[in-house]
Amino acid sequence: MFSWNIIGILIWVAIILYLVFIVQNIRQRRIKMIIKQHKRFSWPNMALNIVEIVVLLLAAGWMFNQTFMDNPDLEDANRITSSVKYEPLIMRTGAGNSSYVTIDSAKKRYGSQIYTFYRDGSKVTIGSDYASIAYGNTALDVNAEKIPYVKKELAKMDKKYQRAYVAIYTAKYKRNWQNGIGMHAGHLATRYYLIRVPDSSFIKQEK
């Protein structure tokens, strides 16, 4: 089966081959200049060297951005396909108050939070970069605004699950030439967990 990601691979190969060409070309022109012109430096030769190197840097920089720094618009239907799965949360009981989700916060300069919750008998632990908690009358947390959740659908799930569920958003790159350039075609773009609880009393803070 053909993979559009071959496009990105071929472009990287072309850039590497161009690098080899530049090294050989600069070396050959310098040797020729020394032998025929008895010079070790000339402005035309230097200008050509600069042009070749600039082209290489631009091409490599552009491909690096496409491959490693790609940040697609999640609402771009030409590049992204997405889905949202809703699953009820399972309440955990024990010492202290019962809770749907536990938060473990790192007390550091660059702190982070780890959320732990249970769904369908399985334990899920996820960092705050890819999850957030919404409680009370608001079904969508401020941090989750970056994800294109449908508010009307969240309102329906509020009624169905009594405000105790997780909305798992999954976005994948479409299999097309646009995503193939960065070698992302068919791969996961992002996955986000919106954890919905009735109110803050159902959130347990780890000490």
C-alpha positions as CSV (number, residue, x, y, z in Angstrom):
1,M,0.0,0.0,0.0
2,F,1.4,3.4,-1.0
3,S,2.2,5.8,1.8
4,W,2.2,9.5,1.3
5,N,5.0,9.8,3.8
6,I,7.4,8.6,1.1
7,I,7.2,12.2,-0.2
8,G,8.8,13.5,2.9
9,I,11.4,10.8,2.9
10,L,12.4,11.5,-0.7
11,I,12.6,15.3,0.1
12,W,15.0,14.6,3.0
13,V,17.1,12.3,0.8
14,A,17.2,15.0,-1.9
15,I,18.4,17.5,0.8
16,I,21.1,15.1,1.9
17,L,22.3,14.5,-1.6
18,Y,22.3,18.2,-2.2
19,L,24.6,18.6,0.8
20,V,27.0,16.1,-0.6
21,F,26.8,17.9,-4.0
22,I,27.6,21.2,-2.3
23,V,30.6,19.8,-0.5
24,Q,32.0,18.3,-3.6
25,N,31.2,21.3,-5.8
26,I,32.9,23.8,-3.4
27,R,35.9,21.5,-3.2
28,Q,36.2,21.1,-7.0
29,R,35.8,24.8,-7.7
30,R,38.4,25.7,-5.2
31,I,40.9,23.2,-6.6
32,K,40.2,24.4,-10.1
33,M,40.7,28.1,-9.0
34,I,44.0,27.3,-7.4
35,I,45.4,25.3,-10.3
36,K,44.1,27.4,-13.2
37,Q,43.9,30.9,-11.7
38,H,46.5,30.5,-9.0
39,K,44.1,32.1,-6.6
40,R,42.9,31.0,-3.2
41,F,40.0,33.4,-3.1
42,S,37.7,35.2,-5.5
43,W,34.4,37.0,-4.9
44,P,32.4,35.3,-7.6
45,N,33.4,31.9,-6.2
46,M,32.5,33.1,-2.6
47,A,29.1,34.4,-3.8
48,L,28.3,31.1,-5.4
49,N,29.3,29.2,-2.2
50,I,27.0,31.5,-0.2
51,V,24.1,31.0,-2.6
52,E,24.4,27.2,-2.5
53,I,24.6,27.2,1.3
54,V,21.7,29.5,1.8
55,V,19.5,27.3,-0.5
56,L,20.5,24.3,1.6
57,L,19.7,26.0,4.9
58,L,16.3,27.2,3.7
59,A,15.4,23.8,2.4
60,A,16.6,22.0,5.5
61,G,14.9,24.6,7.8
62,W,11.6,24.3,5.9
63,M,11.6,20.5,6.1
64,F,12.6,20.5,9.8
65,N,9.6,22.7,10.5
66,Q,7.3,20.5,8.4
67,T,8.6,17.3,10.1
68,F,9.3,18.3,13.7
69,M,7.5,21.6,14.4
70,D,4.2,21.0,12.6
71,N,1.3,22.5,14.6
72,P,-1.8,21.9,12.4
73,D,-5.2,23.7,12.8
74,L,-7.4,21.0,14.4
75,E,-10.4,22.5,12.4
76,D,-8.6,22.2,9.1
77,A,-10.7,19.5,7.4
78,N,-8.1,19.2,4.6
79,R,-5.4,17.9,7.0
80,I,-7.2,16.6,10.1
81,T,-9.9,14.0,10.9
82,S,-11.2,13.9,14.4
83,S,-13.6,12.1,16.7
84,V,-14.8,12.3,20.3
85,K,-15.5,9.3,22.5
86,Y,-17.5,9.7,25.7
87,E,-17.0,7.3,28.6
88,P,-18.5,7.4,32.1
89,L,-16.2,7.9,35.1
90,I,-16.0,5.4,37.9
91,M,-16.1,6.8,41.4
92,R,-13.3,5.7,43.8
93,T,-14.1,5.3,47.4
94,G,-11.9,4.8,50.4
95,A,-10.2,7.0,53.0
96,G,-11.6,10.5,52.9
97,N,-14.2,11.7,50.4
98,S,-15.2,9.7,47.4
99,S,-13.7,11.1,44.1
100,Y,-13.8,10.7,40.4
101,V,-10.3,12.1,39.7
102,T,-7.1,12.5,41.7
103,I,-4.6,15.4,41.1
104,D,-0.9,15.0,41.8
105,S,0.8,18.4,41.5
106,A,4.6,18.9,41.2
107,K,5.7,21.7,43.5
108,K,8.4,23.0,41.2
109,R,9.3,26.1,39.3
110,Y,8.1,24.4,36.1
111,G,5.3,22.5,37.8
112,S,2.9,20.1,36.2
113,Q,-0.2,18.2,37.2
114,I,-1.0,14.5,36.8
115,Y,-4.6,13.4,36.6
116,T,-5.7,9.9,37.5
117,F,-9.2,8.6,37.0
118,Y,-11.0,5.3,36.2
119,R,-13.2,4.4,33.3
120,D,-14.7,1.1,32.5
121,G,-12.5,-0.6,35.1
122,S,-9.3,0.7,33.7
123,K,-7.0,3.3,35.3
124,V,-5.9,6.3,33.3
125,T,-3.0,8.6,34.2
126,I,-2.4,11.6,32.0
127,G,-0.5,14.9,32.3
128,S,-2.1,18.3,32.4
129,D,-0.7,19.1,28.9
130,Y,-3.2,16.7,27.4
131,A,-6.1,16.9,29.9
132,S,-8.1,19.3,32.0
133,I,-11.0,19.1,34.5
134,A,-14.3,20.9,34.1
135,Y,-16.8,21.0,37.0
136,G,-19.9,22.9,38.1
137,N,-22.2,24.3,35.4
138,T,-19.4,24.7,32.9
139,A,-19.0,21.7,30.7
140,L,-15.9,23.0,29.0
141,D,-12.8,24.0,30.9
142,V,-10.8,27.1,29.9
143,N,-7.7,25.0,29.0
144,A,-9.8,22.7,26.8
145,E,-11.0,25.7,24.7
146,K,-8.0,24.9,22.4
147,I,-9.8,21.7,21.4
148,P,-12.8,21.9,19.1
149,Y,-15.3,20.2,21.4
150,V,-19.0,20.7,20.4
151,K,-20.7,22.4,23.4
152,K,-24.1,21.1,22.5
153,E,-22.8,17.6,22.5
154,L,-21.1,18.2,25.9
155,A,-24.5,19.4,27.3
156,K,-26.1,16.2,26.1
157,M,-23.4,14.1,27.8
158,D,-24.0,16.2,31.0
159,K,-27.5,14.9,31.1
160,K,-26.7,11.4,30.1
161,Y,-23.8,10.8,32.6
162,Q,-24.9,13.2,35.3
163,R,-21.7,15.3,34.7
164,A,-19.4,12.4,35.4
165,Y,-17.6,11.4,32.2
166,V,-14.4,11.8,30.2
167,A,-14.6,13.2,26.6
168,I,-11.6,11.8,24.7
169,Y,-10.8,13.9,21.6
170,T,-8.6,12.2,19.0
171,A,-7.2,13.9,16.0
172,K,-5.3,12.2,13.2
173,Y,-3.5,13.4,10.1
174,K,-5.3,12.5,6.9
175,R,-3.5,10.3,4.4
176,N,-2.7,12.9,1.7
177,W,0.3,14.6,0.1
178,Q,0.1,17.7,2.3
179,N,0.7,15.6,5.5
180,G,3.1,13.3,3.6
181,I,5.6,16.2,3.2
182,G,6.2,16.2,7.0
183,M,5.8,12.4,7.2
184,H,2.7,12.7,9.3
185,A,0.1,11.1,7.0
186,G,-2.0,8.6,9.0
187,H,-0.4,9.4,12.3
188,L,-1.9,10.7,15.5
189,A,-1.9,14.5,15.7
190,T,-3.1,14.8,19.3
191,R,-5.3,13.1,22.0
192,Y,-7.0,15.2,24.7
193,Y,-9.0,14.2,27.8
194,L,-11.7,16.5,29.1
195,I,-12.6,15.2,32.5
196,R,-16.1,16.2,33.6
197,V,-17.1,16.0,37.3
198,P,-20.2,17.4,39.0
199,D,-18.3,19.8,41.3
200,S,-14.9,20.3,43.0
201,S,-15.7,18.0,45.9
202,F,-15.3,15.1,43.6
203,I,-11.6,16.0,43.0
204,K,-9.0,14.7,45.3
205,Q,-5.7,16.5,45.8
206,E,-2.7,14.3,46.5
207,K,-0.5,15.7,49.3
